[in-house]
């Protein structure tokens, strides 16, 4: 029997994504690259301490000089090239992170996936294997584009009804205040998707089928489908964190998703108060979050073999054969 696996991935959503979610307009331009600049080194150091490779899902325009400025773009490309050289994987998180990508035309989808793919290939010199959709919202059009490009896996499906309900409540509250969120609710059919790796149906990604692209769902607990992502585990009290990890022991693959903002500190990193007031994890000091994540990773590598998502997809393809 294959050893149980853990694959840790990081969505490198820049601050403008969170400003859009909370209907705050745009952050100061000098903070546009803050997540890449501050969070990636912190996370990379932590992963190295535990001997864990990582998969970094990159927003393509964060590598463009006309968006972030030439010095920031050059530094971002160098930082990601360093992670690639260290054995980490770079994944496609679209070019501009449009939350409504699953509702857009095939041409728009092709541009979003293609532009990010082009920038990542320029860094890695090899085909990109994986994609994660903005806001976890995967459509048949997006799946078809990934298959056309020869992608090995998608990791967008997040079958967590509790997360969906909380997101819907926040969006409804903002709409009632006359400040509609820039986020979009995912297709509710994804909430009943398989919670283990599967081949999706090309016309219905939330169902099993015969797609050449393997789906690696983001971790939720068995039966209860409670979120088992980094943000949840980091913010949970120790007893609840331990119970969440224990609940995941039956999974052959723990697809642990983090966000760069998980290791951003409001005070140290100069986050504007308007965002801190609406993003609870920013009100937790960095040292507290680091200690919690360190505990989680130590527990996982003690029981599982750490792999990139590309490696996890190779394992999943054999399982699905």
Secondary structure, 3 states (H helix, E strand, C coil): CCCCEEEEEEECCCHHHHHHHCCCCCCCHHHCCHHHHHHHHHHHHHHHHCCCCEEEEECHHHHCHHHHCHHHHHHHHHHHHHHHHCCCEEEECCCCCCCCHHHCCHHHHHHHHHHHHHHHHHHHCCCCCEECCHHHCCCHHHHHHHHHCCCCEECCCCCCHHHHHHHHHHHHHHHHCCCCCCCCCCCHHHHHCCCCCEEEECCEEEEECCCCCEECCCCECCCCCCECCHHHHHHCCHHHHHHHHHHHHHCCEEEEEEEHHHHCCCCCCCCCHHHHCCCHHHHCCHHHHHHHHHHHHHHHHHHCEEECHHHHHHHHHHHHC
